[in-house]
Amino acid sequence: MAASEISFDDVSYEEDILRNPFSLKHWWWYLEFKSKAPKKVRYTIYERAVKNLPGSYKLWFKYLNERAFDCRNSSLEDPLFEATNAAFERALITMHKMPRIWVDYLKFLISQKRVTQIRRAFDRALRSLPITQHNRVWPLYLKFVHSARIPELAVRVYRRYLKIEPDRVEEFVDYLKKIKSWDEAASQLAELVNSDKFVSQYGKSKYDLWKELLNIITKNPGSIKSLDVDAVIRSGIRRFPHQVGHLWCALAEFYVTDGRFIKSKDIYEEALNTVSTVRDFSVVFDAYSQYEESMLAAKMEIMEAEGEDEDDGSGSGLTAADEVDWRIMRLENLTERHPLLLNSVLLRQNPHNVEEWHKRVLLFKKDPIKAITTFSKAVATVDPQEATGKPHTLWVAFAHFYEEHNDLKNARVIFQKATKVGYKGVDDLSSVWCAWAEMELRHKQYDRAREVMKRACVAPDRARHTTTDNKNDTSIKVQKRLYKSTKLWALYADLEESLGTLDSCQAVYESMIDLKVVTPQIVLNYATLLEENKFFERAFRAYEKGLDLFHFPHAFPIWIAYLKRFLQRYKGKKKERARDLFEQAVSKVTKKNARRMYLLYAKFEEDYGLARRAMNVLSRACKAVDPKERAVMYSIYIQRVSDLFGVTKSREIYHDAIRQLPQKDLKPMCLKYANLERRLGEIDRARSIYQYTAQYCSPERDADFWDSWRDFEIQHGNEETYTEMLRVKRSVMGQFATVQLLPTDVIAKAKPPKDRKRKRQNTDEMQILEDEKANADGPAPAPTPVPAAQEKPKQNGAATKNPEEIDFDDDDIDVEEKPVPEAVFGGAASGADSGLGARERFKRQKA
């Protein structure tokens, strides 16, 4: 700085600098003091400072920023830019490791739009800075190449950038798509798709990248030079099986866009013949149809524009009209082939699908040669062990096809081959033999049909002496297990019964019984056949053989038929034998079937035996039948006893029924019993029955019972008995209300043991019945063991007084007993008891 430029105020700063030229703070104080001086003066001070302190980042940073700031409104031709560039270059001699200096310099150069100088400065910066600080430079470099609009420069810069940041390749692809560099973009995407380590920063999947690649390829086929498009897309088809249809369509679209229409057609056809799912088939078929329709529309437009007689320009020699007709024919052919192509897809999914093979044969119904070829391919392809459906139906349908064309010889050959196939189950093989025999019957070849069934039903010698059932033993060939097929033997028996002799038919049935391949119905058929031919004893033996093979419930129809036929044949001539048969039947019968069996037994005893035996049978039936049918059985028993021995004999049965029946059936039975006693004039007994039944009947749920008792008291009682009925009703209502309110565990603890003998002061006949029922642990629980009218409920502790309760003294009630006329009992009443009332006689019977 010249002496003339130094003012009096600057002297002190200059002296300090002269004394300490390498002191940063003195230079800094001097610059702050000269902050408002002209820029030329400040630049001179800066230059002097950085000359003495060339390694001071603070001085250089402030100096360079100030120079760049002063250039902001200047023209690019201003020498000030060159001076500032020179200052930056001088600074970088010592500050080349400072990224901020480089960034400021690069930004300053970018503002000057000097591409070559900028590019070289960026390269120098990248060479000078350590690689850990390159992230400060590359974003600015990429921004520069985007703004420079020089594609070749940008591609080269991106390639260098991706060497240190390979994960940013998607940005490069986006830029390539922006500049329409399709070949380079496709190459980069292909590398990404094939890289197993690449993870998209945008969250794209491999298939998303594939779609992006396909979109570039199919829309710009002429620009793709570095990739084998066909190989790329085919590799995608193998790699993404869930999108096969879309990938095939993309490949075909590539050739369509490229103008290679014949090749695109071949691609569509190849796709239809290779896809293995209905979804992919639908995608390809729809695209193929649209392609053909668009080509047809284009040809029609050309024909309308140029005329029908003009050549189509393809070099084929066809006129435009011929070309249109040919396109229409191709489209119609494609539509007609749709069912066949779809069937092929389903068979590629599962070649062992029997149903789809049947559908395929129907498609060739009008072409016998193709139908036979399809049948042959089907039976050769389908593995019976893996088949979906019934594989034997293919063989049967194949034989029926020859039969429909009157070629029985070949049909028999097919059946013969079908019998040697290793089916999964015996039923498949037996169905083949049955179909063969039925074919012979349709053509009235009866002897052949019998011979076929005879061959099928040959049993190995060892099979007749073994007791094991090897029908389902898969370790044995199905042909060696065929003799255990009931279906086969049943058809054989029907043939012999219709076409053979009685002896041959009987031999077949006996063989079935020996091999244990009969069913209850077959046993019944065999016995019916013998009965029709008057061989009754043989029929009975057939029934017995069937009973040896089956147990209840399967033996039930055999027993019923056997017993009915026996009774129909002998009636009452062989009673002991009949009784023995009935005893065998009822000893094995289940509860579900016991009712019908016992009723048949009782009917036999009534018709041909003794009434006492019949009643004994009914008594046993009441205990043997299902609990749900026990009430009905007791009703039948009571009715028969009343018809045979008089109504008074039914009392014991009523007592037994009350002990045995479940609680839900107890009320109807007791009402019947009470009505009986009322008809006999035993009013007290009827009232006791009502009192006993009341403890099981809720006034809310069983209103019909209480209405019946009320009507009874109105008709036969008096004020006291009616009031007693109301008291019992209130007591029972309170009892049921208490049971509903108390917890379950409290009720369980409050229940007395069933085997405890209950002692009561006032007992009558109904109390005896209830005690016996409780001791026998009958199905109907007795919450209160005596009638509510004869014992007041006992309460622990202080009794709660019911203001509505009527206090009665039971000892003051006098019951007047009236004798029942002897005509009611007939001869049932003995002379010694003729003067006693019903109550006393009942007590003596129980005693």
Beta strands, then each sheet from edge to edge (+ up, - down):
end
